[in-house]
């Protein structure tokens, strides 16, 4: 298999907790041709979508230690047509640059792309939960999305609860998540001014029902092909409402409850229909808070907590999807020798 990881910069990888490098390591260890590239490296020449790639050199010793693998990885750098790859795995941090997906649109018939481009378009921000049918709010908390400050201030004032959660629509990693209390309505208006900015050209924000138990943390569940493959509880630091590890949270081992299993069963088919084969969902007290489809993390920590290797399941799935492609495009046969050359260059 020939796979390209469209990801954040290699020098931004944190080996101890990074999920992407574990999937890269698994693919390289299996003998696959593996390349990495970044959004800024995409280009088109002669109507062919290409990327300046780093291709892992074949024949190098592959350490079982992730940190050692990261330090000693050897690459050949070459501009390669995207259609030469059997699979492209999108591992970019939000917010989504829609132009990146335009580059990939031209190769979607040739190459398995995870996650699906249309799925990423509709689910790359926090509005996606609104498309998951739940009229009685059994699994999804009451959520408002707007840039109308007067409306949001009124929602807060009329809420039956004493507090709500405010967050930017395109945020990730817990950035910008704050707790609003009705007793501090004047401060809330100031915060809306700050988050939204100019109301016409400003930013959309989410104002969401506060789910009881949030102060105890949330559950990150990794979903593969519509099924839960692993979970962990994330606990916020004493002085913060955010459970994200990047925001200072910690993690402990966790087993899904029956309610959480029902939640996964409720949303799993929708994820698959939208081509969102690998996703991370964040759950508090049995309610879905967010769906993460761009670059969901958690593999390293869930592995350590449970003595598992979730990256094996992910690469198994990609191999299966590639093997079931009904045909190889004619241009893939033309482009493949370029990849063979790239992985063997000295």
N, C-alpha and C positions, 0 to 999 in steps of 0.2 A: 504494500500500500504506500502511496505517496501522499503525504498530508502536510498542509501548511497551516501554521498557527498565526492568525492575524491578531496581534496582541499589543500590549503596552511594551515600552522599551525594555530590552533585555537587562540593561543596567539598573532598572527599577525593580527587578525581581528580588524578593526577600525569600531566600531558599527555605528558611525554617518553617514558614507558614503559607507559602505560595501554592495554590492549587494547580495553576497552569504548568509549572515546571514539573510537577509530578506526572501529569499526563504526557508531557513531552518526553520525560525520562522513560515512561512505560513504552511509548511508541518507538523510541530509539532502541531500547533494550530488546524489543521484538524484531529488530532488523529492518524496520520500515524506513523509507526515505522521509526525513523530517526537515522542514524548513520553517523559519520564523520570519515575519515581516511586520511592519507597522503601518498605520493609516497614512503617514506622510510619505511612505515608499511606494504607494500605488501610482500607476501611470498608464497611459494608453499610447501605443505606437502602431501606426498602420491599422487602426481600428481593432487592435488586440489589447485586451486588458492584461497588464503585466505588473510585476512588483520587484523591487530590489530586495532580494532575499538573502538571509544567512542560512546555508544548508549544512547540516551536521555531516562532518566527514565520516565516511564509512571506514571501518577497520580500527578506529580509535578504541582504547580501553574504556569500557563503561562502568564507572564505579556504582556500587549499590547505594552509596551515601549521596544524598541529594546535594548537599553543600559542596562536596568534592566534584560531583558531576557538573555542577554549575560553574565552579572555578576553572575546571580543566577542559570544558567543552571547546572543540575546535570546529571552525566554520569555514566554508568557502562562500564568498559573496558573488552573487550573479543576478542579473535581471532575467526573470523567468515568466513565461505566460501562465496566468492563473489556471487556464484550462488544462494545463499539464498535470495538475494535482487531482487525485481521486477524491480528496476531501479537503475542505477548508473549515477550520474551527475558529469562529469569532470569539475572541477573548479580550474585548476592549472595554475600558471603563466608561461609564456614562459621563456626560450626556452623549447621545448618539449624533454623529455627523452623518446626515442622510446622503451626502455625496459618496461616502465610503460604500454604502449599499448600491449606489448607482454603478460603481466600478464592478461590483460582484454580479449585478443583474445579467451582464452579458455572458456569464459562465455558469449560470444556475442549471442549465440543461446538461452541461458536461460534467459537473462536479457536485458531490454531496456537500451541502453547506449546513453547518450546525452553529447557531440555530438558523432556521429558515428565514430568508430575508423579509418576507411579508410578516411573519410572526414577530421578528425583531422590530419592525416598523410600528406595529400596533402595541407592543408590550414593553418598549424600552423605557417607559416612564411609569409613574405610580398610578396612572389612570386605568391601567389594564384590569385591575380588580373590578372595575365597574362593569366589565363585559362578562363577568362570571355570575351567572344568574343566581340570585339569592334574595328574593323579594322579602323574606321575613328576617333578613339579617341574622340568620343562624350562624353563618360562617364568616361574614364580612361586616365589619363595623360600619356604622353610618358615616359616609364620607362626602365632603363637599370640595369641589375644585373650582376655583374662580380667581379672577384678578380684580373683582369688584369689591373694594374695601368696605363700602357701606353694607353690602350684602353679608360679607364675612363677619363684620362686627355685629350685625343683627343675629346671625346664626349663633355666635358665641353667647350673646345676651339671652337668647331664647332657648338655649340648650338646657335640657333637664338635668344635666350633670354640672358639677362645679368647675370642671376643667376639660380642656380639649387639647389635642396635639396639633401643632402647626409645623409644616415642613415644605421645602421647595419641591416642585413637581419633578424636577430633573436631578435631584440630589442623590448621593449614594454614600455608603459607608457611614451613615449616621450624621453626615454633615448637615447642619442647619436645623436639626430636629429639636424643637423646644416645647415646653408645656405652658399652655395659657390658662390662667385662672380667671373666672368671671369677676372675682373681687378686685382684679387688677385691669379693669376694662380700659382705662386711659393708657396704660402701658401697651396693651394689646393693639390699640390703634397706631401707636408709634411703631410697633414691630411690623404691622402690616405695611405701613409706609416704607419701611426699610426693605422688607422682603420683596414687595411688589414693584416699588419705584413708580415711575410714570404709569398711570393706569392704562393708557392706550397701548403703549409699546412695552409695558413692563412684564414682569414674570408671573406666571400662574403659580398658585400655592395650593396646598392641601390643608384643609381643616377637618380633622377626623375625631370621631368619638373616642374618648379616653377609655381604654379597656382596662378594667380592674385587674390588678396583678402585674401591670406593666413595670412597676417598681421592682419586681422580682426578676425581671429579665424576659427574654423571648426565646423561642425555639427556632433554630435554623434547620430546615429540612431540605435535603438535596433530592431532587426528582429527576429520574432518568426514564425516558419513554413513558411518562405518565405514572410511574411508580416511585414510592419513597425508597431510597437506597441507603440513607443514613441521616442521623440527626444529632444535634447537640443543644444543650441549654447554654445561652449566653447571659451572663450576669453583669449588670452595670456596676461601675465603681460607686462608692458611697455618695459622691457629690454630683451624680449625673443621672439623667433619665435614659440615656442611650446604652444599649447593650453591645453595640458593635465592638469587636476586638480592636479595630483601628482607633476607636474612641476611648480605649482604656478598659473595655470590658474583659471578663474572664470566661472560661468555658468549663463545663462539667459534662460527664457522661449522661445520656438521656435515652429513655425508651418511650416511644410514642404511646399516647393514650388511645382508647377506643374512639373518642371524639376526634382526635387528630387524624386517626386512620380514616374516619368517615370524610373528613375535610379533604384529604389527599385523593380519596376515591371520587369525591364530588368534582374536583378541579382537574384531575389527571387527564380525562378524555379530552377536555377543552385544550389543554396544553399540547397534546399530541396532534389534534386537528389543526392547530396553528403552527405546527412544526417546531414547537418549543421543547425539544427533546431533552435538553439539559437546563434545569432551572433551580434556583434556590428560593424557597418560600420562607417568610418570616411569620411566625404565629405567636400570638399571646392569648392565653386562656381559651384556646380552641378557636380563635378568630384569626383570619388571614389579614395581615397588615400590609405586606408587600410581596410582589413577585419579581425576582431578579433574573434577567435573561441575558444580560450582556456578558458578564464575567463573574458568575456566582462562585463564591469561595466557600471553604469549609472542609475540603478534602483532607488536608494535612492534619487538622485538629481532630476530626472525626476518626481518622485512621489511628491516631495515637490513643484516643480514648477507648477505642474498641478493638484494637489489634487487627485492623482490616486494611485492605488496599483498594479503595473505591476507584482509583484510576484504572484498575484492571477492567472493571465493569464498563467504564466509559469507553475505553479503547476497544473492548469487545463489541460494544454496540456500533461504533463507527465502522469497524471491520465488517460487521454484518450488513450495515446499510450499503457500504461500498460493494460488497459481494452480490447484493441483490439488485444492483443497477441493471436495467434491462439491456443496456448496450454501452459500448464505449464510443464516444464521438470520433469521427474521422480525424479531427484536428488533435485529439488527445494522442492518437498514434503518432502524429507528426511531431508533437511537442515533447513526448516522453524522453527521447534521447538527450534532450537538453538537461533534464533533471539527472539522468544517469551520469552525464559528464560533470555536472556541478558537484555531486556528492563525492566524486573521485579525484577532483583536482588537488594538486599538491601546492 
